[in-house]
Amino acid sequence: MIIRAPSFALVVGLYLAMASPGFAQDTAPFRASAVEPTERQAVMEAYFQGLQGRLSALAGAQGQTDMGAALRAEMERDFDGFRRRFFTADTDQRCAPRGDRVICEVEGSVLMGALSTEVRNSIRTTEQTLSNSLVFAVSAAHSGDPSTPLVVDKLTGAFAASGFKLLTGSAVNQAIEQHKIDYSLAILEVSFGPPAYLAGERRAEENLSVRFALLDVVRKLQVAVVPVVVSASVSGPGVEPVLAELRGELAAKAAAEIARQSNSAIVTTQQEKATDQAALDRRAKGQVLYLVQLQGVAQRDRDRLREVRDTLSRAAPGAQVQVDPLKSSETQVTISVTATSPLSVDNLIDALYATQSLNKSFEAISTGTNQIKVHY
């Protein structure tokens, strides 16, 4: 069965694209190891690696930036509480010396319900902070195939179950007329099967392929075109008796994955819009932005970050100095300096060097574009 050519629409307020049967499992097993100067640091890092893998599966790239940073900060504040909240009680650790460091391996399971709730709340906060109101149009096609209503119901039902607000009828037309649709998700093609039956195992199985396009309506940009392919199997006496259940399972799995990918892309583009708008606002106010990229530094290195912020604040009185989470990752941190007038990049570099006179490997280099790259 193939669905083509969009012909109906639903408008939803975006909150989160997750939680549906594809992510309904209670726990997810993991094994992770880390080598750090102390046992506590190694244990925490291994736990976080286990969580990070599942976080990325739920939130895509967002799990590597602000969401991940927020969870790491929570872990460092209260590790015992963090462990109880996100990991099963049987999650265990083993540590051993490795030279002048310690290696720890952690094995257990992540509590997916708790993590899904955390990601849902985080994305809602991000959406409210960046836009406060997003409207999302979902379109798909009618088809003569009797399975079509099931596919459509599962796809849209998964969005609703994930916390979306749905508007129908006149609200759809009104949103279109008032140019209030921010994003459009077009289900371009849905293709089932063919189903197969494994008589020896008394099990029916089938694949479902969905091709979709995600559009930023305001900027007229295509932000995602990703085919999703899922498979499922259902026990039964034959294909026909379980075909409806089988296709329902497939549609639910595809909906969960489409929702996850769409949500990740939308949050990313919203952050890009916020960054672009911030640049326009700075230009209107005559402000100048400088970026200092600390390579090999993580956001948990608070003493070092505080030292750099204080140094830059003294070198640029009156400037706004803060960590930019959107330009930071696990291996580097970017500090933005927003000044009311142009600054001397050389003066900023000299100020950084002055705090590292005993560190012979320290290096701060200007890229020539109001950016400074720092190596410790």
C-alpha positions in Angstrom: 0.0 0.0 0.0 1.4 3.4 -1.0 0.1 6.8 0.0 1.2 9.7 -2.2 0.2 13.4 -2.9 -0.8 15.2 0.3 -4.5 15.9 0.6 -5.5 16.6 4.2 -4.0 18.6 7.1 -3.9 18.8 10.9 -2.4 21.7 12.8 -0.7 21.0 16.0 1.2 23.1 18.6 4.6 21.5 18.9 5.6 20.2 22.3 7.5 16.9 21.9 7.9 14.1 19.4 8.4 11.1 21.4 6.6 8.7 23.7 4.7 6.2 21.7 5.0 2.5 21.4 8.4 2.9 19.8 9.7 4.4 23.1 7.3 2.7 25.5 9.8 0.3 27.0 10.4 0.8 30.7 14.1 0.2 30.8 17.1 0.1 28.3 20.2 -1.9 29.2 23.7 -0.4 28.8 27.3 -1.0 29.6 29.8 1.9 29.6 33.3 2.5 30.9 35.4 5.6 31.6 39.0 6.5 32.7 39.4 9.5 35.0 41.7 10.8 37.7 39.5 9.6 40.6 37.1 6.8 41.1 34.1 9.1 41.6 34.8 11.0 38.4 35.2 7.7 36.4 31.9 6.3 37.9 30.0 9.5 37.1 31.4 9.6 33.6 30.5 6.0 32.8 26.9 6.5 34.2 26.5 9.6 32.0 27.8 7.8 28.9 25.1 5.2 29.4 22.4 7.9 29.8 23.8 9.9 26.8 23.3 7.1 24.4 19.6 6.8 25.2 19.2 10.6 25.4 20.5 10.9 21.8 18.0 8.2 20.7 15.2 10.2 22.1 16.3 13.8 21.3 18.7 13.5 18.5 21.4 16.2 18.3 19.7 18.1 21.2 20.9 15.4 23.6 24.5 16.5 22.8 24.0 20.2 23.7 21.8 22.0 26.1 19.8 18.9 27.3 23.0 16.9 27.9 24.6 19.9 29.7 21.6 20.3 32.0 21.5 16.6 32.9 25.3 16.6 33.6 25.0 19.6 35.8 22.2 17.8 37.8 24.4 14.7 38.1 27.3 16.7 39.5 25.0 18.5 42.0 23.4 15.3 43.4 24.9 12.1 41.9 23.0 9.7 44.3 19.7 11.3 43.5 20.5 11.4 39.8 21.3 7.7 39.9 18.1 6.8 41.7 16.1 8.9 39.2 17.4 7.6 35.9 18.9 4.1 36.6 17.5 0.8 37.9 18.5 -0.3 41.3 20.5 -3.3 40.0 22.9 -1.0 38.0 26.3 -1.8 39.3 29.9 -0.6 38.9 33.4 -2.1 39.0 36.6 0.0 39.3 40.3 -0.7 39.1 43.6 1.3 38.9 45.0 2.1 35.5 48.4 3.8 36.0 47.8 7.0 37.8 44.1 7.0 36.9 41.1 4.8 37.6 38.9 2.9 35.1 35.3 2.1 36.1 32.7 0.1 34.2 29.0 0.5 34.8 26.4 -2.0 33.7 22.7 -1.8 34.2 19.6 -0.2 32.7 18.3 3.3 32.1 14.8 4.1 33.3 13.3 5.3 30.0 10.1 6.7 31.4 12.0 9.1 33.6 14.4 10.1 30.8 11.5 10.6 28.3 9.7 12.8 30.8 12.9 14.9 31.3 13.4 15.3 27.6 9.7 16.3 27.1 10.0 19.0 29.8 13.3 20.2 28.4 11.9 20.6 24.9 8.8 22.3 26.1 11.0 24.8 28.0 13.1 25.3 24.9 10.1 25.8 22.7 8.5 28.3 25.1 11.8 30.2 25.5 12.5 30.5 21.9 9.1 30.9 20.3 6.4 30.5 22.9 4.1 29.3 20.2 4.8 26.9 17.4 2.2 25.7 15.0 2.9 22.5 13.1 1.0 21.2 10.1 0.9 17.5 9.3 -0.3 16.4 5.8 -0.7 13.0 4.3 -2.8 11.5 1.4 -6.0 9.6 1.1 -5.8 6.2 -0.6 -8.2 3.5 -1.7 -6.3 0.9 0.3 -8.3 -0.1 3.4 -5.2 0.2 5.6 -4.9 3.9 4.9 -7.1 5.1 7.7 -5.1 2.9 10.2 -1.8 4.4 9.0 -3.1 8.0 9.3 -4.7 7.4 12.7 -1.5 5.9 14.1 0.7 8.6 12.7 -1.5 11.5 14.0 -2.5 9.6 17.2 1.2 9.2 18.1 1.7 12.9 17.8 -1.4 13.6 20.0 -0.2 11.0 22.6 3.2 12.7 22.7 1.7 15.9 24.1 0.8 17.7 20.9 -2.1 20.1 20.8 -4.3 19.4 17.8 -6.6 21.9 16.0 -9.1 20.7 13.4 -11.8 22.1 11.3 -12.1 25.9 11.0 -9.0 26.3 13.3 -6.9 24.8 10.5 -8.1 27.3 7.9 -7.8 30.2 10.3 -4.2 29.3 11.1 -3.4 29.2 7.4 -5.1 32.5 6.6 -3.2 34.2 9.5 0.1 32.8 8.4 0.5 31.1 11.8 1.9 27.8 10.6 5.6 27.5 11.4 6.4 24.0 10.2 4.9 21.5 7.8 5.5 17.8 7.9 4.4 16.1 4.6 4.0 12.4 4.6 5.0 11.8 1.0 4.9 8.1 0.7 3.9 5.1 2.9 4.6 1.7 1.6 3.7 -1.6 3.4 5.0 -5.1 2.9 4.5 -7.5 1.5 3.8 -9.5 4.7 5.3 -12.9 5.2 4.4 -15.8 7.5 6.9 -18.0 9.2 4.9 -21.2 9.7 7.6 -22.9 11.8 7.5 -20.0 14.3 3.8 -19.2 13.8 4.8 -15.6 13.3 3.8 -12.9 10.7 6.2 -10.2 9.9 6.3 -7.1 7.6 8.2 -3.9 6.9 6.9 -0.3 6.6 8.7 2.5 4.7 7.6 6.1 5.2 9.2 9.0 3.3 8.5 12.5 4.8 9.6 16.1 4.3 9.8 18.7 7.1 9.6 22.3 6.0 10.3 25.5 7.8 7.3 27.5 6.4 8.5 30.9 7.6 11.9 30.7 6.1 10.8 28.4 3.2 13.5 25.9 4.0 13.5 22.1 3.9 15.0 21.0 7.2 14.6 17.3 6.9 13.8 14.6 4.3 14.4 11.3 5.9 13.0 7.9 4.9 12.0 5.8 7.9 12.0 2.0 7.6 10.6 -0.2 10.4 9.8 -3.8 10.8 7.5 -5.8 13.2 6.3 -9.3 13.9 3.2 -10.6 15.5 2.4 -14.2 16.6 -0.7 -15.8 15.2 -2.1 -18.7 13.1 -1.6 -16.8 9.8 -1.1 -13.4 8.2 -4.7 -12.4 7.7 -5.9 -12.9 11.3 -3.1 -10.6 12.7 -2.6 -8.2 9.7 -4.4 -5.3 11.4 -2.4 -5.7 14.6 0.8 -6.1 12.6 0.2 -2.9 10.5 -0.8 -1.0 13.6 2.5 -1.9 15.3 4.4 -0.8 12.2 2.6 2.5 11.9 3.2 3.2 15.6 6.9 2.5 15.3 7.2 4.7 12.2 5.3 7.5 13.8 7.6 7.4 16.9 10.7 7.7 14.7 9.2 10.4 12.5 8.2 12.4 15.5 11.6 12.1 17.1 13.5 13.2 14.0 11.0 16.0 13.4 11.3 17.3 16.9 15.1 17.3 16.9 15.2 19.2 13.6 12.6 21.8 14.7 14.3 22.6 18.0 17.6 23.0 16.1 16.1 25.3 13.6 14.3 27.3 16.3 17.7 27.8 18.0 19.2 28.9 14.7 16.4 31.4 14.3 17.1 32.7 17.8 20.8 33.0 17.0 20.0 34.9 13.8 17.6 37.2 15.6 20.2 37.9 18.3 22.6 38.9 15.6 20.1 41.3 14.1 19.4 42.8 17.6 23.1 43.3 18.2 23.5 45.1 14.9 20.6 47.4 15.6 22.1 48.2 19.0 25.6 48.7 17.6 26.9 45.8 19.7 29.8 43.6 18.6 30.1 39.8 19.3 33.4 38.1 20.1 33.7 34.3 20.6 36.4 32.6 22.7 36.5 28.8 22.1 38.1 26.8 24.9 39.2 23.5 23.3 39.5 20.5 25.4 37.3 22.0 28.1 33.9 20.8 29.2 31.1 22.7 30.9 31.7 20.8 34.1 35.1 22.5 34.4 33.6 25.3 36.4 36.8 26.7 37.9 38.4 27.1 34.6 35.3 28.7 33.0 35.0 31.1 35.9 38.6 32.1 35.5 38.2 32.8 31.8 34.9 34.7 32.3 36.5 36.9 35.0 39.6 37.6 32.8 37.5 38.6 29.9 35.2 40.7 32.0 38.2 42.7 33.3 39.6 43.1 29.8 36.2 44.2 28.4 34.5 46.4 31.1 30.8 46.6 30.5 30.6 43.7 28.1 28.3 40.8 28.6 30.4 37.6 29.1 28.7 34.2 29.2 29.0 30.6 28.0 27.2 30.0 24.7 25.6 26.5 25.1 24.6 26.2 21.5 28.2 26.6 20.4 29.6 24.3 23.1 29.9 20.5 23.3 31.5 17.8 25.5 35.0 18.6 24.2 34.9 22.4 23.9 33.2 25.4 25.4 32.5 28.7 23.7 32.3 31.9 25.7 30.6 34.9 24.0 31.7 38.5 24.7 29.0 41.0 23.7 30.5 44.5 23.7 28.8 47.9 23.2 31.8 49.0 21.0 34.6 47.3 19.1 37.3 45.6 21.3 41.0 44.8 20.6 41.2 41.1 20.0 45.0 41.4 20.9 44.1 42.8 24.3 41.7 39.9 25.0 44.5 37.4 24.0 47.1 39.2 26.1 44.7 39.1 29.1 44.2 35.3 28.7 48.0 34.8 28.4 48.6 36.8 31.6 46.6 34.2 33.6 48.6 31.3 32.2 52.2 32.5 32.5 53.3 29.2 34.1 51.5 27.0 31.5 54.0 26.6 28.7 51.5 24.6 26.5 48.9 27.4 26.6 48.0 29.0 23.3 45.4 31.5 22.3 45.1 32.3 18.6 43.0 34.8 16.7 41.2 33.5 13.7 40.8 37.0 12.2 37.0 36.9 12.5 36.4 38.1 16.1 37.1 34.6 17.3 39.8 33.3 19.6 40.7 29.6 19.8 42.3 28.6 23.1 44.3 25.4 23.8 45.5 24.4 27.3 
